[in-house]
Amino acid sequence: MNLSLLRWVLAPRTSLLAHRIRTNRDHEMSPDTAWRLARLQLHPDEVPYRNHGHGPPS
């Protein structure tokens, strides 16, 4: 199963917002980046999970 189809099935509200974000920016953003941005707008409590692994090496 394709990742974008899986996202539409499991999180349709997030996927719709991601589609709107990409459309408003003339598709200059990747679908994955738009989906992550939409996810954080709808679920700000997930920011620590997004940031995991993106810090400087310890």
mmCIF file of the N, C-alpha and C atoms, coordinates in Angstrom:
data_MODEL
# 
_entry.id   MODEL 
# 
loop_
_atom_site.group_PDB 
_atom_site.id 
_atom_site.type_symbol 
_atom_site.label_atom_id 
_atom_site.label_alt_id 
_atom_site.label_comp_id 
_atom_site.label_asym_id 
_atom_site.label_entity_id 
_atom_site.label_seq_id 
_atom_site.pdbx_PDB_ins_code 
_atom_site.Cartn_x 
_atom_site.Cartn_y 
_atom_site.Cartn_z 
_atom_site.occupancy 
_atom_site.B_iso_or_equiv 
_atom_site.pdbx_formal_charge 
_atom_site.auth_seq_id 
_atom_site.auth_comp_id 
_atom_site.auth_asym_id 
_atom_site.auth_atom_id 
_atom_site.pdbx_PDB_model_num 
ATOM 1   N N  . MET A 1 1  ? 0.849  -1.184 0.000  1.00 0.00 ? 1  MET A N  1 
ATOM 2   C CA . MET A 1 1  ? 0.000  0.000  0.000  1.00 0.00 ? 1  MET A CA 1 
ATOM 3   C C  . MET A 1 1  ? 0.889  1.240  0.000  1.00 0.00 ? 1  MET A C  1 
ATOM 4   N N  . ASN A 1 2  ? 0.537  2.179  -0.780 1.00 0.00 ? 2  ASN A N  1 
ATOM 5   C CA . ASN A 1 2  ? 1.249  3.434  -0.941 1.00 0.00 ? 2  ASN A CA 1 
ATOM 6   C C  . ASN A 1 2  ? 1.112  4.284  0.338  1.00 0.00 ? 2  ASN A C  1 
ATOM 7   N N  . LEU A 1 3  ? 2.183  5.000  0.729  1.00 0.00 ? 3  LEU A N  1 
ATOM 8   C CA . LEU A 1 3  ? 2.200  5.768  1.971  1.00 0.00 ? 3  LEU A CA 1 
ATOM 9   C C  . LEU A 1 3  ? 1.141  6.870  1.978  1.00 0.00 ? 3  LEU A C  1 
ATOM 10  N N  . SER A 1 4  ? 0.982  7.593  0.885  1.00 0.00 ? 4  SER A N  1 
ATOM 11  C CA . SER A 1 4  ? -0.004 8.676  0.884  1.00 0.00 ? 4  SER A CA 1 
ATOM 12  C C  . SER A 1 4  ? -1.432 8.129  0.996  1.00 0.00 ? 4  SER A C  1 
ATOM 13  N N  . LEU A 1 5  ? -1.705 6.987  0.375  1.00 0.00 ? 5  LEU A N  1 
ATOM 14  C CA . LEU A 1 5  ? -3.027 6.371  0.507  1.00 0.00 ? 5  LEU A CA 1 
ATOM 15  C C  . LEU A 1 5  ? -3.259 5.925  1.950  1.00 0.00 ? 5  LEU A C  1 
ATOM 16  N N  . LEU A 1 6  ? -2.247 5.347  2.556  1.00 0.00 ? 6  LEU A N  1 
ATOM 17  C CA . LEU A 1 6  ? -2.354 4.920  3.953  1.00 0.00 ? 6  LEU A CA 1 
ATOM 18  C C  . LEU A 1 6  ? -2.623 6.115  4.863  1.00 0.00 ? 6  LEU A C  1 
ATOM 19  N N  . ARG A 1 7  ? -1.950 7.229  4.608  1.00 0.00 ? 7  ARG A N  1 
ATOM 20  C CA . ARG A 1 7  ? -2.185 8.431  5.407  1.00 0.00 ? 7  ARG A CA 1 
ATOM 21  C C  . ARG A 1 7  ? -3.610 8.947  5.227  1.00 0.00 ? 7  ARG A C  1 
ATOM 22  N N  . TRP A 1 8  ? -4.142 8.919  3.986  1.00 0.00 ? 8  TRP A N  1 
ATOM 23  C CA . TRP A 1 8  ? -5.523 9.366  3.753  1.00 0.00 ? 8  TRP A CA 1 
ATOM 24  C C  . TRP A 1 8  ? -6.510 8.488  4.503  1.00 0.00 ? 8  TRP A C  1 
ATOM 25  N N  . VAL A 1 9  ? -6.230 7.195  4.569  1.00 0.00 ? 9  VAL A N  1 
ATOM 26  C CA . VAL A 1 9  ? -7.143 6.272  5.240  1.00 0.00 ? 9  VAL A CA 1 
ATOM 27  C C  . VAL A 1 9  ? -7.072 6.447  6.759  1.00 0.00 ? 9  VAL A C  1 
ATOM 28  N N  . LEU A 1 10 ? -5.867 6.568  7.304  1.00 0.00 ? 10 LEU A N  1 
ATOM 29  C CA . LEU A 1 10 ? -5.708 6.617  8.755  1.00 0.00 ? 10 LEU A CA 1 
ATOM 30  C C  . LEU A 1 10 ? -5.888 8.011  9.353  1.00 0.00 ? 10 LEU A C  1 
ATOM 31  N N  . ALA A 1 11 ? -5.579 9.054  8.595  1.00 0.00 ? 11 ALA A N  1 
ATOM 32  C CA . ALA A 1 11 ? -5.680 10.421 9.117  1.00 0.00 ? 11 ALA A CA 1 
ATOM 33  C C  . ALA A 1 11 ? -6.227 11.350 8.033  1.00 0.00 ? 11 ALA A C  1 
ATOM 34  N N  . PRO A 1 12 ? -7.490 11.222 7.696  1.00 0.00 ? 12 PRO A N  1 
ATOM 35  C CA . PRO A 1 12 ? -8.036 12.022 6.595  1.00 0.00 ? 12 PRO A CA 1 
ATOM 36  C C  . PRO A 1 12 ? -8.024 13.523 6.864  1.00 0.00 ? 12 PRO A C  1 
ATOM 37  N N  . ARG A 1 13 ? -8.252 13.931 8.091  1.00 0.00 ? 13 ARG A N  1 
ATOM 38  C CA . ARG A 1 13 ? -8.266 15.369 8.406  1.00 0.00 ? 13 ARG A CA 1 
ATOM 39  C C  . ARG A 1 13 ? -6.877 15.975 8.216  1.00 0.00 ? 13 ARG A C  1 
ATOM 40  N N  . THR A 1 14 ? -5.851 15.280 8.681  1.00 0.00 ? 14 THR A N  1 
ATOM 41  C CA . THR A 1 14 ? -4.477 15.742 8.509  1.00 0.00 ? 14 THR A CA 1 
ATOM 42  C C  . THR A 1 14 ? -4.110 15.769 7.029  1.00 0.00 ? 14 THR A C  1 
ATOM 43  N N  . SER A 1 15 ? -4.516 14.752 6.302  1.00 0.00 ? 15 SER A N  1 
ATOM 44  C CA . SER A 1 15 ? -4.205 14.679 4.874  1.00 0.00 ? 15 SER A CA 1 
ATOM 45  C C  . SER A 1 15 ? -4.883 15.788 4.089  1.00 0.00 ? 15 SER A C  1 
ATOM 46  N N  . LEU A 1 16 ? -6.116 16.111 4.438  1.00 0.00 ? 16 LEU A N  1 
ATOM 47  C CA . LEU A 1 16 ? -6.817 17.195 3.770  1.00 0.00 ? 16 LEU A CA 1 
ATOM 48  C C  . LEU A 1 16 ? -6.138 18.534 4.040  1.00 0.00 ? 16 LEU A C  1 
ATOM 49  N N  . LEU A 1 17 ? -5.738 18.763 5.284  1.00 0.00 ? 17 LEU A N  1 
ATOM 50  C CA . LEU A 1 17 ? -5.027 19.998 5.614  1.00 0.00 ? 17 LEU A CA 1 
ATOM 51  C C  . LEU A 1 17 ? -3.686 20.055 4.878  1.00 0.00 ? 17 LEU A C  1 
ATOM 52  N N  . ALA A 1 18 ? -2.978 18.947 4.789  1.00 0.00 ? 18 ALA A N  1 
ATOM 53  C CA . ALA A 1 18 ? -1.707 18.914 4.058  1.00 0.00 ? 18 ALA A CA 1 
ATOM 54  C C  . ALA A 1 18 ? -1.919 19.247 2.582  1.00 0.00 ? 18 ALA A C  1 
ATOM 55  N N  . HIS A 1 19 ? -2.986 18.723 2.017  1.00 0.00 ? 19 HIS A N  1 
ATOM 56  C CA . HIS A 1 19 ? -3.313 19.030 0.615  1.00 0.00 ? 19 HIS A CA 1 
ATOM 57  C C  . HIS A 1 19 ? -3.568 20.527 0.439  1.00 0.00 ? 19 HIS A C  1 
ATOM 58  N N  . ARG A 1 20 ? -4.310 21.108 1.367  1.00 0.00 ? 20 ARG A N  1 
ATOM 59  C CA . ARG A 1 20 ? -4.586 22.545 1.308  1.00 0.00 ? 20 ARG A CA 1 
ATOM 60  C C  . ARG A 1 20 ? -3.310 23.370 1.457  1.00 0.00 ? 20 ARG A C  1 
ATOM 61  N N  . ILE A 1 21 ? -2.420 22.946 2.342  1.00 0.00 ? 21 ILE A N  1 
ATOM 62  C CA . ILE A 1 21 ? -1.138 23.654 2.532  1.00 0.00 ? 21 ILE A CA 1 
ATOM 63  C C  . ILE A 1 21 ? -0.343 23.635 1.235  1.00 0.00 ? 21 ILE A C  1 
ATOM 64  N N  . ARG A 1 22 ? -0.252 22.466 0.602  1.00 0.00 ? 22 ARG A N  1 
ATOM 65  C CA . ARG A 1 22 ? 0.495  22.369 -0.667 1.00 0.00 ? 22 ARG A CA 1 
ATOM 66  C C  . ARG A 1 22 ? -0.148 23.207 -1.758 1.00 0.00 ? 22 ARG A C  1 
ATOM 67  N N  . THR A 1 23 ? -1.469 23.202 -1.832 1.00 0.00 ? 23 THR A N  1 
ATOM 68  C CA . THR A 1 23 ? -2.176 23.966 -2.854 1.00 0.00 ? 23 THR A CA 1 
ATOM 69  C C  . THR A 1 23 ? -1.954 25.465 -2.666 1.00 0.00 ? 23 THR A C  1 
ATOM 70  N N  . ASN A 1 24 ? -1.999 25.929 -1.425 1.00 0.00 ? 24 ASN A N  1 
ATOM 71  C CA . ASN A 1 24 ? -1.801 27.354 -1.148 1.00 0.00 ? 24 ASN A CA 1 
ATOM 72  C C  . ASN A 1 24 ? -0.379 27.807 -1.442 1.00 0.00 ? 24 ASN A C  1 
ATOM 73  N N  . ARG A 1 25 ? 0.558  26.894 -1.445 1.00 0.00 ? 25 ARG A N  1 
ATOM 74  C CA . ARG A 1 25 ? 1.959  27.235 -1.725 1.00 0.00 ? 25 ARG A CA 1 
ATOM 75  C C  . ARG A 1 25 ? 2.374  26.803 -3.129 1.00 0.00 ? 25 ARG A C  1 
ATOM 76  N N  . ASP A 1 26 ? 1.427  26.616 -4.009 1.00 0.00 ? 26 ASP A N  1 
ATOM 77  C CA . ASP A 1 26 ? 1.683  26.241 -5.406 1.00 0.00 ? 26 ASP A CA 1 
ATOM 78  C C  . ASP A 1 26 ? 2.533  24.981 -5.529 1.00 0.00 ? 26 ASP A C  1 
ATOM 79  N N  . HIS A 1 27 ? 2.334  24.040 -4.638 1.00 0.00 ? 27 HIS A N  1 
ATOM 80  C CA . HIS A 1 27 ? 3.017  22.737 -4.661 1.00 0.00 ? 27 HIS A CA 1 
ATOM 81  C C  . HIS A 1 27 ? 4.545  22.863 -4.583 1.00 0.00 ? 27 HIS A C  1 
ATOM 82  N N  . GLU A 1 28 ? 5.042  23.921 -3.944 1.00 0.00 ? 28 GLU A N  1 
ATOM 83  C CA . GLU A 1 28 ? 6.490  24.087 -3.778 1.00 0.00 ? 28 GLU A CA 1 
ATOM 84  C C  . GLU A 1 28 ? 7.029  23.221 -2.643 1.00 0.00 ? 28 GLU A C  1 
ATOM 85  N N  . MET A 1 29 ? 6.154  22.667 -1.841 1.00 0.00 ? 29 MET A N  1 
ATOM 86  C CA . MET A 1 29 ? 6.526  21.861 -0.688 1.00 0.00 ? 29 MET A CA 1 
ATOM 87  C C  . MET A 1 29 ? 6.262  20.389 -1.005 1.00 0.00 ? 29 MET A C  1 
ATOM 88  N N  . SER A 1 30 ? 7.117  19.516 -0.491 1.00 0.00 ? 30 SER A N  1 
ATOM 89  C CA . SER A 1 30 ? 6.892  18.093 -0.724 1.00 0.00 ? 30 SER A CA 1 
ATOM 90  C C  . SER A 1 30 ? 5.649  17.637 0.044  1.00 0.00 ? 30 SER A C  1 
ATOM 91  N N  . PRO A 1 31 ? 4.997  16.601 -0.441 1.00 0.00 ? 31 PRO A N  1 
ATOM 92  C CA . PRO A 1 31 ? 3.811  16.095 0.263  1.00 0.00 ? 31 PRO A CA 1 
ATOM 93  C C  . PRO A 1 31 ? 4.136  15.654 1.688  1.00 0.00 ? 31 PRO A C  1 
ATOM 94  N N  . ASP A 1 32 ? 5.306  15.080 1.891  1.00 0.00 ? 32 ASP A N  1 
ATOM 95  C CA . ASP A 1 32 ? 5.697  14.621 3.219  1.00 0.00 ? 32 ASP A CA 1 
ATOM 96  C C  . ASP A 1 32 ? 5.872  15.802 4.176  1.00 0.00 ? 32 ASP A C  1 
ATOM 97  N N  . THR A 1 33 ? 6.516  16.854 3.726  1.00 0.00 ? 33 THR A N  1 
ATOM 98  C CA . THR A 1 33 ? 6.709  18.041 4.552  1.00 0.00 ? 33 THR A CA 1 
ATOM 99  C C  . THR A 1 33 ? 5.371  18.695 4.877  1.00 0.00 ? 33 THR A C  1 
ATOM 100 N N  . ALA A 1 34 ? 4.498  18.795 3.903  1.00 0.00 ? 34 ALA A N  1 
ATOM 101 C CA . ALA A 1 34 ? 3.174  19.378 4.131  1.00 0.00 ? 34 ALA A CA 1 
ATOM 102 C C  . ALA A 1 34 ? 2.380  18.545 5.129  1.00 0.00 ? 34 ALA A C  1 
ATOM 103 N N  . TRP A 1 35 ? 2.490  17.213 5.041  1.00 0.00 ? 35 TRP A N  1 
ATOM 104 C CA . TRP A 1 35 ? 1.763  16.352 5.960  1.00 0.00 ? 35 TRP A CA 1 
ATOM 105 C C  . TRP A 1 35 ? 2.274  16.528 7.386  1.00 0.00 ? 35 TRP A C  1 
ATOM 106 N N  . ARG A 1 36 ? 3.595  16.621 7.539  1.00 0.00 ? 36 ARG A N  1 
ATOM 107 C CA . ARG A 1 36 ? 4.159  16.824 8.878  1.00 0.00 ? 36 ARG A CA 1 
ATOM 108 C C  . ARG A 1 36 ? 3.749  18.175 9.455  1.00 0.00 ? 36 ARG A C  1 
ATOM 109 N N  . LEU A 1 37 ? 3.756  19.201 8.640  1.00 0.00 ? 37 LEU A N  1 
ATOM 110 C CA . LEU A 1 37 ? 3.336  20.527 9.086  1.00 0.00 ? 37 LEU A CA 1 
ATOM 111 C C  . LEU A 1 37 ? 1.860  20.509 9.500  1.00 0.00 ? 37 LEU A C  1 
ATOM 112 N N  . ALA A 1 38 ? 1.033  19.860 8.720  1.00 0.00 ? 38 ALA A N  1 
ATOM 113 C CA . ALA A 1 38 ? -0.390 19.752 9.049  1.00 0.00 ? 38 ALA A CA 1 
ATOM 114 C C  . ALA A 1 38 ? -0.588 18.969 10.344 1.00 0.00 ? 38 ALA A C  1 
ATOM 115 N N  . ARG A 1 39 ? 0.178  17.905 10.495 1.00 0.00 ? 39 ARG A N  1 
ATOM 116 C CA . ARG A 1 39 ? 0.063  17.079 11.695 1.00 0.00 ? 39 ARG A CA 1 
ATOM 117 C C  . ARG A 1 39 ? 0.382  17.892 12.944 1.00 0.00 ? 39 ARG A C  1 
ATOM 118 N N  . LEU A 1 40 ? 1.413  18.724 12.864 1.00 0.00 ? 40 LEU A N  1 
ATOM 119 C CA . LEU A 1 40 ? 1.794  19.530 14.016 1.00 0.00 ? 40 LEU A CA 1 
ATOM 120 C C  . LEU A 1 40 ? 0.788  20.644 14.286 1.00 0.00 ? 40 LEU A C  1 
ATOM 121 N N  . GLN A 1 41 ? 0.139  21.154 13.255 1.00 0.00 ? 41 GLN A N  1 
ATOM 122 C CA . GLN A 1 41 ? -0.894 22.172 13.463 1.00 0.00 ? 41 GLN A CA 1 
ATOM 123 C C  . GLN A 1 41 ? -2.111 21.579 14.165 1.00 0.00 ? 41 GLN A C  1 
ATOM 124 N N  . LEU A 1 42 ? -2.460 20.358 13.808 1.00 0.00 ? 42 LEU A N  1 
ATOM 125 C CA . LEU A 1 42 ? -3.631 19.719 14.408 1.00 0.00 ? 42 LEU A CA 1 
ATOM 126 C C  . LEU A 1 42 ? -3.327 19.059 15.748 1.00 0.00 ? 42 LEU A C  1 
ATOM 127 N N  . HIS A 1 43 ? -2.076 18.653 15.942 1.00 0.00 ? 43 HIS A N  1 
ATOM 128 C CA . HIS A 1 43 ? -1.682 17.936 17.161 1.00 0.00 ? 43 HIS A CA 1 
ATOM 129 C C  . HIS A 1 43 ? -0.361 18.494 17.696 1.00 0.00 ? 43 HIS A C  1 
ATOM 130 N N  . PRO A 1 44 ? -0.386 19.698 18.294 1.00 0.00 ? 44 PRO A N  1 
ATOM 131 C CA . PRO A 1 44 ? 0.860  20.303 18.767 1.00 0.00 ? 44 PRO A CA 1 
ATOM 132 C C  . PRO A 1 44 ? 1.558  19.495 19.865 1.00 0.00 ? 44 PRO A C  1 
ATOM 133 N N  . ASP A 1 45 ? 0.852  18.602 20.512 1.00 0.00 ? 45 ASP A N  1 
ATOM 134 C CA . ASP A 1 45 ? 1.457  17.770 21.540 1.00 0.00 ? 45 ASP A CA 1 
ATOM 135 C C  . ASP A 1 45 ? 2.443  16.755 20.955 1.00 0.00 ? 45 ASP A C  1 
ATOM 136 N N  . GLU A 1 46 ? 2.499  16.600 19.644 1.00 0.00 ? 46 GLU A N  1 
ATOM 137 C CA . GLU A 1 46 ? 3.413  15.645 19.013 1.00 0.00 ? 46 GLU A CA 1 
ATOM 138 C C  . GLU A 1 46 ? 4.763  16.254 18.622 1.00 0.00 ? 46 GLU A C  1 
ATOM 139 N N  . VAL A 1 47 ? 5.004  17.516 18.966 1.00 0.00 ? 47 VAL A N  1 
ATOM 140 C CA . VAL A 1 47 ? 6.261  18.181 18.614 1.00 0.00 ? 47 VAL A CA 1 
ATOM 141 C C  . VAL A 1 47 ? 7.481  17.418 19.141 1.00 0.00 ? 47 VAL A C  1 
ATOM 142 N N  . PRO A 1 48 ? 7.473  16.925 20.383 1.00 0.00 ? 48 PRO A N  1 
ATOM 143 C CA . PRO A 1 48 ? 8.664  16.178 20.847 1.00 0.00 ? 48 PRO A CA 1 
ATOM 144 C C  . PRO A 1 48 ? 8.980  14.953 19.986 1.00 0.00 ? 48 PRO A C  1 
ATOM 145 N N  . TYR A 1 49 ? 7.960  14.293 19.450 1.00 0.00 ? 49 TYR A N  1 
ATOM 146 C CA . TYR A 1 49 ? 8.191  13.132 18.594 1.00 0.00 ? 49 TYR A CA 1 
ATOM 147 C C  . TYR A 1 49 ? 8.829  13.544 17.270 1.00 0.00 ? 49 TYR A C  1 
ATOM 148 N N  . ARG A 1 50 ? 8.415  14.688 16.732 1.00 0.00 ? 50 ARG A N  1 
ATOM 149 C CA . ARG A 1 50 ? 8.992  15.180 15.484 1.00 0.00 ? 50 ARG A CA 1 
ATOM 150 C C  . ARG A 1 50 ? 10.442 15.576 15.693 1.00 0.00 ? 50 ARG A C  1 
ATOM 151 N N  . ASN A 1 51 ? 10.724 16.160 16.841 1.00 0.00 ? 51 ASN A N  1 
ATOM 152 C CA . ASN A 1 51 ? 12.082 16.623 17.119 1.00 0.00 ? 51 ASN A CA 1 
ATOM 153 C C  . ASN A 1 51 ? 13.040 15.502 17.485 1.00 0.00 ? 51 ASN A C  1 
ATOM 154 N N  . HIS A 1 52 ? 12.524 14.335 17.825 1.00 0.00 ? 52 HIS A N  1 
ATOM 155 C CA . HIS A 1 52 ? 13.381 13.215 18.217 1.00 0.00 ? 52 HIS A CA 1 
ATOM 156 C C  . HIS A 1 52 ? 14.314 12.833 17.066 1.00 0.00 ? 52 HIS A C  1 
ATOM 157 N N  . GLY A 1 53 ? 15.582 12.830 17.342 1.00 0.00 ? 53 GLY A N  1 
ATOM 158 C CA . GLY A 1 53 ? 16.569 12.444 16.340 1.00 0.00 ? 53 GLY A CA 1 
ATOM 159 C C  . GLY A 1 53 ? 17.031 13.577 15.450 1.00 0.00 ? 53 GLY A C  1 
ATOM 160 N N  . HIS A 1 54 ? 16.575 14.807 15.707 1.00 0.00 ? 54 HIS A N  1 
ATOM 161 C CA . HIS A 1 54 ? 16.978 15.932 14.861 1.00 0.00 ? 54 HIS A CA 1 
ATOM 162 C C  . HIS A 1 54 ? 17.907 16.901 15.582 1.00 0.00 ? 54 HIS A C  1 
ATOM 163 N N  . GLY A 1 55 ? 18.432 16.481 16.703 1.00 0.00 ? 55 GLY A N  1 
ATOM 164 C CA . GLY A 1 55 ? 19.348 17.338 17.457 1.00 0.00 ? 55 GLY A CA 1 
ATOM 165 C C  . GLY A 1 55 ? 20.802 17.049 17.101 1.00 0.00 ? 55 GLY A C  1 
ATOM 166 N N  . PRO A 1 56 ? 21.720 17.789 17.677 1.00 0.00 ? 56 PRO A N  1 
ATOM 167 C CA . PRO A 1 56 ? 23.138 17.527 17.432 1.00 0.00 ? 56 PRO A CA 1 
ATOM 168 C C  . PRO A 1 56 ? 23.541 16.175 18.028 1.00 0.00 ? 56 PRO A C  1 
ATOM 169 N N  . PRO A 1 57 ? 24.507 15.510 17.443 1.00 0.00 ? 57 PRO A N  1 
ATOM 170 C CA . PRO A 1 57 ? 24.928 14.201 17.968 1.00 0.00 ? 57 PRO A CA 1 
ATOM 171 C C  . PRO A 1 57 ? 25.497 14.350 19.377 1.00 0.00 ? 57 PRO A C  1 
ATOM 172 N N  . SER A 1 58 ? 25.195 13.374 20.218 1.00 0.00 ? 58 SER A N  1 
ATOM 173 C CA . SER A 1 58 ? 25.688 13.433 21.607 1.00 0.00 ? 58 SER A CA 1 
ATOM 174 C C  . SER A 1 58 ? 26.972 12.662 21.750 1.00 0.00 ? 58 SER A C  1 
# 
